[in-house]
């Protein structure tokens, strides 16, 4: 690994390195990805676009959707006795 260039290292989460052959390695705890340089740039662009869309609701101040959660017991209590 001495001849690899470390682009980023986030401790226990993972790292991104470039080997002497130019291949970009993304190493996470349970996943490793290897990209040719042009494919890495496409992947990075894809993740950046997804990141922006993921943050849009947070930035626009939209409220989270709430869901009613009830146990089967609660649902049985509210069931129509005619059924």
Secondary structure, DSSP 4 states (H G I P E B T S, - for coil): -TTSEEEEE-TTSEEEEE-TTS-EEEEESS-EEEE-HHHHHHHHHHHHHHHHHHHHHHHHTPPPPP-----HHHHHHTS-TT-
